[in-house]
Amino acid sequence: MPNIKSAKKRVLVNGTKAAQNKAAKSALKTDIKKFEAAVSEGNRSEAEGAYKVAVKAVDKAVGHGLLHRNNAARKKSAMTVKLNKLA
């Protein structure tokens, strides 16, 4: 444990931020998995709804710095291709 007051605060703040990032990333993965499940079932209407939610979650993750924008673009592109194959 650090001795300096500012270093102690950094430890606490970093722990809080790490927990927030972990929760946000977990929620993102859940949204993507829901879309994947809807696609694997072949349910077009459910997949479209899950697609909108997943794309919004990916965009928010980029805004919060959880994903690189190129990584997000790749994820969205892959989801779009899967959704279009259902048609």
Distance bins in CASP14 RR format, pairs under 12 A and 6 or more apart:
PFRMAT RR
TARGET T0000
AUTHOR 0000-0000-0000
RMODE 2
METHOD distances of the structure
MODEL  1
1 7 0 0 0 0 1 0 0 0 0 0 0
1 8 1 0 0 1 0 0 0 0 0 0 0
1 10 0 0 0 0 0 1 0 0 0 0 0
1 11 1 0 0 1 0 0 0 0 0 0 0
1 12 0 0 0 0 0 1 0 0 0 0 0
2 8 1 0 1 0 0 0 0 0 0 0 0
2 9 0 0 0 0 1 0 0 0 0 0 0
2 10 1 0 0 1 0 0 0 0 0 0 0
2 11 1 0 0 1 0 0 0 0 0 0 0
2 12 0 0 0 0 0 1 0 0 0 0 0
2 14 0 0 0 0 0 1 0 0 0 0 0
3 11 0 0 0 0 0 1 0 0 0 0 0
4 10 0 0 0 0 1 0 0 0 0 0 0
4 11 0 0 0 0 0 1 0 0 0 0 0
5 11 0 0 0 0 0 1 0 0 0 0 0
5 12 0 0 0 0 0 1 0 0 0 0 0
6 12 0 0 0 0 0 1 0 0 0 0 0
6 13 0 0 0 0 0 1 0 0 0 0 0
7 13 0 0 0 0 0 1 0 0 0 0 0
7 14 0 0 0 0 0 1 0 0 0 0 0
8 14 0 0 0 0 0 1 0 0 0 0 0
9 15 0 0 0 0 0 1 0 0 0 0 0
9 16 0 0 0 0 0 1 0 0 0 0 0
10 16 0 0 0 0 0 1 0 0 0 0 0
10 17 0 0 0 0 0 1 0 0 0 0 0
10 18 0 0 0 0 0 1 0 0 0 0 0
11 17 0 0 0 0 0 1 0 0 0 0 0
11 18 0 0 0 0 0 1 0 0 0 0 0
12 18 0 0 0 0 0 1 0 0 0 0 0
12 19 0 0 0 0 0 1 0 0 0 0 0
13 19 0 0 0 0 0 1 0 0 0 0 0
13 20 0 0 0 0 0 1 0 0 0 0 0
14 20 0 0 0 0 0 1 0 0 0 0 0
14 21 0 0 0 0 0 1 0 0 0 0 0
15 21 0 0 0 0 1 0 0 0 0 0 0
15 22 0 0 0 0 1 0 0 0 0 0 0
16 22 0 0 0 0 0 1 0 0 0 0 0
16 23 0 0 0 0 0 1 0 0 0 0 0
17 23 0 0 0 0 0 1 0 0 0 0 0
17 24 0 0 0 0 0 1 0 0 0 0 0
17 64 0 0 0 0 0 1 0 0 0 0 0
17 65 0 0 0 0 0 1 0 0 0 0 0
17 66 0 0 0 0 0 1 0 0 0 0 0
18 24 0 0 0 0 0 1 0 0 0 0 0
18 25 0 0 0 0 0 1 0 0 0 0 0
18 66 0 0 0 0 0 1 0 0 0 0 0
19 25 0 0 0 0 0 1 0 0 0 0 0
19 26 0 0 0 0 0 1 0 0 0 0 0
20 26 0 0 0 0 0 1 0 0 0 0 0
20 27 0 0 0 0 0 1 0 0 0 0 0
20 64 0 0 0 0 1 0 0 0 0 0 0
20 65 0 0 0 0 0 1 0 0 0 0 0
20 66 0 0 0 0 1 0 0 0 0 0 0
21 27 0 0 0 0 0 1 0 0 0 0 0
21 28 0 0 0 0 0 1 0 0 0 0 0
21 61 0 0 0 0 1 0 0 0 0 0 0
21 64 0 0 0 0 1 0 0 0 0 0 0
21 65 0 0 0 0 1 0 0 0 0 0 0
21 66 1 0 0 1 0 0 0 0 0 0 0
21 67 0 0 0 0 0 1 0 0 0 0 0
22 28 0 0 0 0 0 1 0 0 0 0 0
22 29 0 0 0 0 0 1 0 0 0 0 0
22 66 0 0 0 0 1 0 0 0 0 0 0
23 29 0 0 0 0 0 1 0 0 0 0 0
23 30 0 0 0 0 0 1 0 0 0 0 0
23 61 0 0 0 0 0 1 0 0 0 0 0
23 64 0 0 0 0 0 1 0 0 0 0 0
23 66 0 0 0 0 0 1 0 0 0 0 0
24 30 0 0 0 0 0 1 0 0 0 0 0
24 31 0 0 0 0 0 1 0 0 0 0 0
24 57 0 0 0 0 1 0 0 0 0 0 0
24 58 0 0 0 0 0 1 0 0 0 0 0
24 60 0 0 0 0 1 0 0 0 0 0 0
24 61 1 0 0 1 0 0 0 0 0 0 0
24 62 0 0 0 0 0 1 0 0 0 0 0
24 63 0 0 0 0 0 1 0 0 0 0 0
24 64 1 0 0 1 0 0 0 0 0 0 0
24 65 0 0 0 0 1 0 0 0 0 0 0
24 66 1 0 1 0 0 0 0 0 0 0 0
24 67 0 0 0 0 0 1 0 0 0 0 0
25 31 0 0 0 0 0 1 0 0 0 0 0
25 32 0 0 0 0 0 1 0 0 0 0 0
25 57 0 0 0 0 0 1 0 0 0 0 0
25 58 0 0 0 0 0 1 0 0 0 0 0
25 60 0 0 0 0 0 1 0 0 0 0 0
25 61 1 0 0 1 0 0 0 0 0 0 0
25 64 0 0 0 0 1 0 0 0 0 0 0
25 65 0 0 0 0 0 1 0 0 0 0 0
25 66 1 0 1 0 0 0 0 0 0 0 0
25 67 0 0 0 0 1 0 0 0 0 0 0
26 32 0 0 0 0 0 1 0 0 0 0 0
26 33 0 0 0 0 0 1 0 0 0 0 0
26 57 0 0 0 0 0 1 0 0 0 0 0
26 61 0 0 0 0 0 1 0 0 0 0 0
26 66 0 0 0 0 0 1 0 0 0 0 0
27 33 0 0 0 0 0 1 0 0 0 0 0
27 34 0 0 0 0 0 1 0 0 0 0 0
27 53 0 0 0 0 0 1 0 0 0 0 0
27 54 0 0 0 0 0 1 0 0 0 0 0
27 56 0 0 0 0 0 1 0 0 0 0 0
27 57 1 0 0 1 0 0 0 0 0 0 0
27 58 0 0 0 0 0 1 0 0 0 0 0
27 60 0 0 0 0 1 0 0 0 0 0 0
27 61 0 0 0 0 1 0 0 0 0 0 0
27 64 0 0 0 0 0 1 0 0 0 0 0
27 66 0 0 0 0 0 1 0 0 0 0 0
28 34 0 0 0 0 0 1 0 0 0 0 0
28 35 0 0 0 0 0 1 0 0 0 0 0
28 53 0 0 0 0 0 1 0 0 0 0 0
28 54 0 0 0 0 1 0 0 0 0 0 0
28 55 0 0 0 0 0 1 0 0 0 0 0
28 56 0 0 0 0 0 1 0 0 0 0 0
28 57 1 0 1 0 0 0 0 0 0 0 0
28 58 1 0 0 1 0 0 0 0 0 0 0
28 59 0 0 0 0 0 1 0 0 0 0 0
28 60 0 0 0 0 1 0 0 0 0 0 0
28 61 1 0 1 0 0 0 0 0 0 0 0
28 62 0 0 0 0 0 1 0 0 0 0 0
28 63 0 0 0 0 0 1 0 0 0 0 0
28 64 0 0 0 0 1 0 0 0 0 0 0
28 65 0 0 0 0 0 1 0 0 0 0 0
28 66 1 0 0 1 0 0 0 0 0 0 0
28 67 1 0 0 1 0 0 0 0 0 0 0
28 71 0 0 0 0 0 1 0 0 0 0 0
28 72 0 0 0 0 1 0 0 0 0 0 0
28 75 0 0 0 0 1 0 0 0 0 0 0
29 35 0 0 0 0 0 1 0 0 0 0 0
29 36 0 0 0 0 0 1 0 0 0 0 0
29 54 0 0 0 0 0 1 0 0 0 0 0
29 57 0 0 0 0 1 0 0 0 0 0 0
29 58 0 0 0 0 0 1 0 0 0 0 0
29 61 0 0 0 0 0 1 0 0 0 0 0
29 66 0 0 0 0 0 1 0 0 0 0 0
29 67 0 0 0 0 0 1 0 0 0 0 0
29 75 0 0 0 0 0 1 0 0 0 0 0
30 36 0 0 0 0 0 1 0 0 0 0 0
30 37 0 0 0 0 0 1 0 0 0 0 0
30 50 0 0 0 0 0 1 0 0 0 0 0
30 53 0 0 0 0 1 0 0 0 0 0 0
30 54 0 0 0 0 1 0 0 0 0 0 0
30 57 0 0 0 0 1 0 0 0 0 0 0
31 37 0 0 0 0 0 1 0 0 0 0 0
31 38 0 0 0 0 0 1 0 0 0 0 0
31 49 0 0 0 0 0 1 0 0 0 0 0
31 50 1 0 0 1 0 0 0 0 0 0 0
31 51 0 0 0 0 1 0 0 0 0 0 0
31 52 0 0 0 0 0 1 0 0 0 0 0
31 53 1 0 1 0 0 0 0 0 0 0 0
31 54 1 0 1 0 0 0 0 0 0 0 0
31 55 0 0 0 0 1 0 0 0 0 0 0
31 56 0 0 0 0 1 0 0 0 0 0 0
31 57 1 0 1 0 0 0 0 0 0 0 0
31 58 0 0 0 0 1 0 0 0 0 0 0
31 59 0 0 0 0 0 1 0 0 0 0 0
31 60 0 0 0 0 1 0 0 0 0 0 0
31 61 0 0 0 0 1 0 0 0 0 0 0
31 75 0 0 0 0 0 1 0 0 0 0 0
31 79 0 0 0 0 0 1 0 0 0 0 0
32 38 0 0 0 0 0 1 0 0 0 0 0
32 39 0 0 0 0 0 1 0 0 0 0 0
32 50 0 0 0 0 1 0 0 0 0 0 0
32 51 0 0 0 0 0 1 0 0 0 0 0
32 53 0 0 0 0 1 0 0 0 0 0 0
32 54 1 0 1 0 0 0 0 0 0 0 0
32 55 0 0 0 0 1 0 0 0 0 0 0
32 56 0 0 0 0 0 1 0 0 0 0 0
32 57 1 0 0 1 0 0 0 0 0 0 0
32 58 1 0 0 1 0 0 0 0 0 0 0
32 61 0 0 0 0 0 1 0 0 0 0 0
32 67 0 0 0 0 0 1 0 0 0 0 0
32 72 0 0 0 0 0 1 0 0 0 0 0
32 75 1 0 0 1 0 0 0 0 0 0 0
32 76 0 0 0 0 0 1 0 0 0 0 0
32 78 0 0 0 0 1 0 0 0 0 0 0
32 79 1 0 0 1 0 0 0 0 0 0 0
32 82 0 0 0 0 0 1 0 0 0 0 0
33 39 0 0 0 0 0 1 0 0 0 0 0
33 40 0 0 0 0 0 1 0 0 0 0 0
33 50 0 0 0 0 1 0 0 0 0 0 0
33 53 0 0 0 0 0 1 0 0 0 0 0
33 54 0 0 0 0 1 0 0 0 0 0 0
33 57 0 0 0 0 0 1 0 0 0 0 0
33 79 0 0 0 0 0 1 0 0 0 0 0
34 40 0 0 0 0 0 1 0 0 0 0 0
34 41 0 0 0 0 0 1 0 0 0 0 0
34 43 0 0 0 0 0 1 0 0 0 0 0
34 46 0 0 0 0 1 0 0 0 0 0 0
34 47 0 0 0 0 1 0 0 0 0 0 0
34 49 0 0 0 0 1 0 0 0 0 0 0
34 50 1 0 1 0 0 0 0 0 0 0 0
34 51 0 0 0 0 1 0 0 0 0 0 0
34 52 0 0 0 0 0 1 0 0 0 0 0
34 53 1 0 0 1 0 0 0 0 0 0 0
34 54 1 0 0 1 0 0 0 0 0 0 0
34 57 0 0 0 0 1 0 0 0 0 0 0
34 79 0 0 0 0 0 1 0 0 0 0 0
35 41 0 0 0 0 0 1 0 0 0 0 0
35 42 0 0 0 0 0 1 0 0 0 0 0
35 43 0 0 0 0 0 1 0 0 0 0 0
35 46 0 0 0 0 1 0 0 0 0 0 0
35 47 1 0 0 1 0 0 0 0 0 0 0
35 48 0 0 0 0 1 0 0 0 0 0 0
35 49 0 0 0 0 1 0 0 0 0 0 0
35 50 1 0 1 0 0 0 0 0 0 0 0
35 51 1 0 1 0 0 0 0 0 0 0 0
35 52 0 0 0 0 1 0 0 0 0 0 0
35 53 1 0 0 1 0 0 0 0 0 0 0
35 54 1 0 1 0 0 0 0 0 0 0 0
35 55 0 0 0 0 1 0 0 0 0 0 0
35 56 0 0 0 0 0 1 0 0 0 0 0
35 57 0 0 0 0 1 0 0 0 0 0 0
35 58 0 0 0 0 0 1 0 0 0 0 0
35 75 0 0 0 0 0 1 0 0 0 0 0
35 76 0 0 0 0 0 1 0 0 0 0 0
35 78 0 0 0 0 0 1 0 0 0 0 0
35 79 1 0 0 1 0 0 0 0 0 0 0
35 80 0 0 0 0 0 1 0 0 0 0 0
35 82 1 0 0 1 0 0 0 0 0 0 0
35 83 0 0 0 0 1 0 0 0 0 0 0
35 86 0 0 0 0 0 1 0 0 0 0 0
36 42 0 0 0 0 0 1 0 0 0 0 0
36 43 0 0 0 0 0 1 0 0 0 0 0
36 46 0 0 0 0 0 1 0 0 0 0 0
36 47 0 0 0 0 1 0 0 0 0 0 0
36 50 0 0 0 0 1 0 0 0 0 0 0
36 51 0 0 0 0 0 1 0 0 0 0 0
36 54 0 0 0 0 1 0 0 0 0 0 0
36 75 0 0 0 0 0 1 0 0 0 0 0
36 78 0 0 0 0 0 1 0 0 0 0 0
36 79 0 0 0 0 1 0 0 0 0 0 0
36 82 1 0 0 1 0 0 0 0 0 0 0
36 83 0 0 0 0 0 1 0 0 0 0 0
37 43 0 0 0 0 1 0 0 0 0 0 0
37 46 0 0 0 0 1 0 0 0 0 0 0
37 47 0 0 0 0 1 0 0 0 0 0 0
37 50 1 0 0 1 0 0 0 0 0 0 0
37 54 0 0 0 0 0 1 0 0 0 0 0
37 82 0 0 0 0 0 1 0 0 0 0 0
38 44 0 0 0 0 1 0 0 0 0 0 0
38 45 0 0 0 0 1 0 0 0 0 0 0
38 46 1 0 1 0 0 0 0 0 0 0 0
38 47 1 1 0 0 0 0 0 0 0 0 0
38 48 0 0 0 0 1 0 0 0 0 0 0
38 49 1 0 0 1 0 0 0 0 0 0 0
38 50 1 0 1 0 0 0 0 0 0 0 0
38 51 0 0 0 0 1 0 0 0 0 0 0
38 52 0 0 0 0 0 1 0 0 0 0 0
38 53 0 0 0 0 0 1 0 0 0 0 0
38 54 0 0 0 0 1 0 0 0 0 0 0
38 79 0 0 0 0 0 1 0 0 0 0 0
38 82 0 0 0 0 1 0 0 0 0 0 0
38 83 0 0 0 0 1 0 0 0 0 0 0
38 86 0 0 0 0 1 0 0 0 0 0 0
39 45 0 0 0 0 0 1 0 0 0 0 0
39 46 0 0 0 0 1 0 0 0 0 0 0
39 47 1 0 1 0 0 0 0 0 0 0 0
39 48 0 0 0 0 0 1 0 0 0 0 0
39 49 0 0 0 0 0 1 0 0 0 0 0
39 50 0 0 0 0 1 0 0 0 0 0 0
39 51 0 0 0 0 1 0 0 0 0 0 0
39 54 0 0 0 0 0 1 0 0 0 0 0
39 78 0 0 0 0 0 1 0 0 0 0 0
39 79 0 0 0 0 1 0 0 0 0 0 0
39 80 0 0 0 0 0 1 0 0 0 0 0
39 81 0 0 0 0 0 1 0 0 0 0 0
39 82 1 0 1 0 0 0 0 0 0 0 0
39 83 1 0 0 1 0 0 0 0 0 0 0
39 84 0 0 0 0 0 1 0 0 0 0 0
39 85 0 0 0 0 1 0 0 0 0 0 0
39 86 1 0 0 1 0 0 0 0 0 0 0
39 87 0 0 0 0 0 1 0 0 0 0 0
40 46 0 0 0 0 0 1 0 0 0 0 0
40 47 0 0 0 0 1 0 0 0 0 0 0
40 50 0 0 0 0 0 1 0 0 0 0 0
40 82 0 0 0 0 1 0 0 0 0 0 0
40 85 0 0 0 0 0 1 0 0 0 0 0
40 86 0 0 0 0 0 1 0 0 0 0 0
41 47 1 0 0 1 0 0 0 0 0 0 0
41 50 0 0 0 0 0 1 0 0 0 0 0
41 86 0 0 0 0 1 0 0 0 0 0 0
42 48 0 0 0 0 0 1 0 0 0 0 0
42 50 0 0 0 0 0 1 0 0 0 0 0
42 82 0 0 0 0 0 1 0 0 0 0 0
42 83 0 0 0 0 0 1 0 0 0 0 0
42 85 0 0 0 0 1 0 0 0 0 0 0
42 86 1 0 1 0 0 0 0 0 0 0 0
42 87 0 0 0 0 0 1 0 0 0 0 0
43 49 0 0 0 0 1 0 0 0 0 0 0
43 50 0 0 0 0 1 0 0 0 0 0 0
43 51 0 0 0 0 0 1 0 0 0 0 0
43 83 0 0 0 0 0 1 0 0 0 0 0
43 86 0 0 0 0 1 0 0 0 0 0 0
44 50 0 0 0 0 0 1 0 0 0 0 0
44 51 0 0 0 0 0 1 0 0 0 0 0
44 82 0 0 0 0 0 1 0 0 0 0 0
44 83 0 0 0 0 1 0 0 0 0 0 0
44 84 0 0 0 0 0 1 0 0 0 0 0
44 85 0 0 0 0 0 1 0 0 0 0 0
44 86 1 0 1 0 0 0 0 0 0 0 0
44 87 1 0 0 1 0 0 0 0 0 0 0
45 51 0 0 0 0 0 1 0 0 0 0 0
45 52 0 0 0 0 0 1 0 0 0 0 0
45 83 0 0 0 0 0 1 0 0 0 0 0
45 86 0 0 0 0 1 0 0 0 0 0 0
45 87 0 0 0 0 0 1 0 0 0 0 0
46 52 0 0 0 0 0 1 0 0 0 0 0
46 53 0 0 0 0 0 1 0 0 0 0 0
46 83 0 0 0 0 0 1 0 0 0 0 0
46 86 0 0 0 0 0 1 0 0 0 0 0
47 53 0 0 0 0 0 1 0 0 0 0 0
47 54 0 0 0 0 1 0 0 0 0 0 0
47 79 0 0 0 0 1 0 0 0 0 0 0
47 80 0 0 0 0 0 1 0 0 0 0 0
47 82 0 0 0 0 1 0 0 0 0 0 0
47 83 1 0 1 0 0 0 0 0 0 0 0
47 84 0 0 0 0 0 1 0 0 0 0 0
47 85 0 0 0 0 0 1 0 0 0 0 0
47 86 1 0 1 0 0 0 0 0 0 0 0
47 87 0 0 0 0 0 1 0 0 0 0 0
48 54 0 0 0 0 0 1 0 0 0 0 0
48 55 0 0 0 0 0 1 0 0 0 0 0
48 79 0 0 0 0 0 1 0 0 0 0 0
48 80 0 0 0 0 0 1 0 0 0 0 0
48 82 0 0 0 0 0 1 0 0 0 0 0
48 83 1 0 0 1 0 0 0 0 0 0 0
48 84 0 0 0 0 0 1 0 0 0 0 0
48 86 0 0 0 0 1 0 0 0 0 0 0
48 87 0 0 0 0 0 1 0 0 0 0 0
49 55 0 0 0 0 1 0 0 0 0 0 0
49 56 0 0 0 0 0 1 0 0 0 0 0
49 79 0 0 0 0 0 1 0 0 0 0 0
49 83 0 0 0 0 1 0 0 0 0 0 0
50 56 0 0 0 0 0 1 0 0 0 0 0
50 57 0 0 0 0 0 1 0 0 0 0 0
50 79 0 0 0 0 1 0 0 0 0 0 0
50 82 0 0 0 0 0 1 0 0 0 0 0
50 83 0 0 0 0 1 0 0 0 0 0 0
50 86 0 0 0 0 0 1 0 0 0 0 0
51 57 0 0 0 0 0 1 0 0 0 0 0
51 58 0 0 0 0 0 1 0 0 0 0 0
51 75 0 0 0 0 0 1 0 0 0 0 0
51 76 0 0 0 0 1 0 0 0 0 0 0
51 78 0 0 0 0 0 1 0 0 0 0 0
51 79 1 0 1 0 0 0 0 0 0 0 0
51 80 1 0 0 1 0 0 0 0 0 0 0
51 81 0 0 0 0 0 1 0 0 0 0 0
51 82 0 0 0 0 1 0 0 0 0 0 0
51 83 1 0 1 0 0 0 0 0 0 0 0
51 84 0 0 0 0 0 1 0 0 0 0 0
51 86 0 0 0 0 1 0 0 0 0 0 0
52 58 0 0 0 0 0 1 0 0 0 0 0
52 59 0 0 0 0 0 1 0 0 0 0 0
52 76 0 0 0 0 0 1 0 0 0 0 0
52 79 0 0 0 0 0 1 0 0 0 0 0
52 80 0 0 0 0 0 1 0 0 0 0 0
52 83 0 0 0 0 0 1 0 0 0 0 0
53 59 0 0 0 0 0 1 0 0 0 0 0
53 60 0 0 0 0 0 1 0 0 0 0 0
53 79 0 0 0 0 0 1 0 0 0 0 0
54 60 0 0 0 0 0 1 0 0 0 0 0
54 61 0 0 0 0 0 1 0 0 0 0 0
54 72 0 0 0 0 0 1 0 0 0 0 0
54 75 0 0 0 0 1 0 0 0 0 0 0
54 76 0 0 0 0 1 0 0 0 0 0 0
54 78 0 0 0 0 0 1 0 0 0 0 0
54 79 1 0 0 1 0 0 0 0 0 0 0
54 80 0 0 0 0 0 1 0 0 0 0 0
54 82 0 0 0 0 0 1 0 0 0 0 0
54 83 0 0 0 0 1 0 0 0 0 0 0
55 61 0 0 0 0 0 1 0 0 0 0 0
55 62 0 0 0 0 0 1 0 0 0 0 0
55 72 0 0 0 0 1 0 0 0 0 0 0
55 73 0 0 0 0 0 1 0 0 0 0 0
55 75 0 0 0 0 1 0 0 0 0 0 0
55 76 1 0 1 0 0 0 0 0 0 0 0
55 77 0 0 0 0 0 1 0 0 0 0 0
55 78 0 0 0 0 0 1 0 0 0 0 0
55 79 1 0 0 1 0 0 0 0 0 0 0
55 80 0 0 0 0 1 0 0 0 0 0 0
55 83 0 0 0 0 1 0 0 0 0 0 0
56 62 0 0 0 0 0 1 0 0 0 0 0
56 63 0 0 0 0 0 1 0 0 0 0 0
56 72 0 0 0 0 0 1 0 0 0 0 0
56 76 0 0 0 0 0 1 0 0 0 0 0
56 79 0 0 0 0 0 1 0 0 0 0 0
57 63 0 0 0 0 0 1 0 0 0 0 0
57 64 0 0 0 0 0 1 0 0 0 0 0
57 66 0 0 0 0 1 0 0 0 0 0 0
57 67 0 0 0 0 1 0 0 0 0 0 0
57 72 0 0 0 0 1 0 0 0 0 0 0
57 75 0 0 0 0 1 0 0 0 0 0 0
57 76 0 0 0 0 0 1 0 0 0 0 0
57 79 0 0 0 0 0 1 0 0 0 0 0
58 64 0 0 0 0 0 1 0 0 0 0 0
58 65 0 0 0 0 0 1 0 0 0 0 0
58 66 0 0 0 0 1 0 0 0 0 0 0
58 67 1 0 0 1 0 0 0 0 0 0 0
58 68 0 0 0 0 0 1 0 0 0 0 0
58 69 0 0 0 0 1 0 0 0 0 0 0
58 70 0 0 0 0 0 1 0 0 0 0 0
58 71 0 0 0 0 1 0 0 0 0 0 0
58 72 1 0 1 0 0 0 0 0 0 0 0
58 73 0 0 0 0 1 0 0 0 0 0 0
58 74 0 0 0 0 1 0 0 0 0 0 0
58 75 1 0 1 0 0 0 0 0 0 0 0
58 76 1 0 1 0 0 0 0 0 0 0 0
58 77 0 0 0 0 0 1 0 0 0 0 0
58 78 0 0 0 0 0 1 0 0 0 0 0
58 79 0 0 0 0 1 0 0 0 0 0 0
58 80 0 0 0 0 0 1 0 0 0 0 0
59 65 0 0 0 0 0 1 0 0 0 0 0
59 66 0 0 0 0 0 1 0 0 0 0 0
59 67 0 0 0 0 1 0 0 0 0 0 0
59 69 0 0 0 0 1 0 0 0 0 0 0
59 72 1 0 0 1 0 0 0 0 0 0 0
59 73 0 0 0 0 0 1 0 0 0 0 0
59 75 0 0 0 0 0 1 0 0 0 0 0
59 76 0 0 0 0 1 0 0 0 0 0 0
60 66 0 0 0 0 1 0 0 0 0 0 0
60 67 0 0 0 0 1 0 0 0 0 0 0
60 72 0 0 0 0 1 0 0 0 0 0 0
61 67 1 0 1 0 0 0 0 0 0 0 0
61 68 0 0 0 0 1 0 0 0 0 0 0
61 69 0 0 0 0 0 1 0 0 0 0 0
61 71 0 0 0 0 1 0 0 0 0 0 0
61 72 1 0 0 1 0 0 0 0 0 0 0
61 75 0 0 0 0 1 0 0 0 0 0 0
61 76 0 0 0 0 0 1 0 0 0 0 0
62 68 1 0 0 1 0 0 0 0 0 0 0
62 69 1 0 1 0 0 0 0 0 0 0 0
62 70 0 0 0 0 1 0 0 0 0 0 0
62 71 0 0 0 0 1 0 0 0 0 0 0
62 72 1 0 1 0 0 0 0 0 0 0 0
62 73 0 0 0 0 1 0 0 0 0 0 0
62 74 0 0 0 0 0 1 0 0 0 0 0
62 75 0 0 0 0 1 0 0 0 0 0 0
62 76 0 0 0 0 1 0 0 0 0 0 0
63 69 0 0 0 0 1 0 0 0 0 0 0
63 72 0 0 0 0 1 0 0 0 0 0 0
64 72 0 0 0 0 0 1 0 0 0 0 0
65 71 0 0 0 0 0 1 0 0 0 0 0
65 72 0 0 0 0 1 0 0 0 0 0 0
66 72 0 0 0 0 1 0 0 0 0 0 0
66 75 0 0 0 0 0 1 0 0 0 0 0
67 73 0 0 0 0 1 0 0 0 0 0 0
67 74 0 0 0 0 1 0 0 0 0 0 0
67 75 1 0 0 1 0 0 0 0 0 0 0
67 76 0 0 0 0 0 1 0 0 0 0 0
68 74 0 0 0 0 1 0 0 0 0 0 0
68 75 0 0 0 0 0 1 0 0 0 0 0
69 75 0 0 0 0 0 1 0 0 0 0 0
69 76 0 0 0 0 0 1 0 0 0 0 0
70 76 0 0 0 0 0 1 0 0 0 0 0
70 77 0 0 0 0 0 1 0 0 0 0 0
71 77 0 0 0 0 0 1 0 0 0 0 0
71 78 0 0 0 0 0 1 0 0 0 0 0
72 78 0 0 0 0 0 1 0 0 0 0 0
72 79 0 0 0 0 0 1 0 0 0 0 0
73 79 0 0 0 0 0 1 0 0 0 0 0
73 80 0 0 0 0 0 1 0 0 0 0 0
74 80 0 0 0 0 0 1 0 0 0 0 0
74 81 0 0 0 0 0 1 0 0 0 0 0
75 81 0 0 0 0 0 1 0 0 0 0 0
75 82 0 0 0 0 0 1 0 0 0 0 0
76 82 0 0 0 0 0 1 0 0 0 0 0
76 83 0 0 0 0 0 1 0 0 0 0 0
77 83 0 0 0 0 0 1 0 0 0 0 0
77 84 0 0 0 0 0 1 0 0 0 0 0
78 84 0 0 0 0 0 1 0 0 0 0 0
78 85 0 0 0 0 0 1 0 0 0 0 0
79 85 0 0 0 0 0 1 0 0 0 0 0
79 86 0 0 0 0 0 1 0 0 0 0 0
80 86 0 0 0 0 0 1 0 0 0 0 0
80 87 0 0 0 0 0 1 0 0 0 0 0
81 87 0 0 0 0 0 1 0 0 0 0 0
END
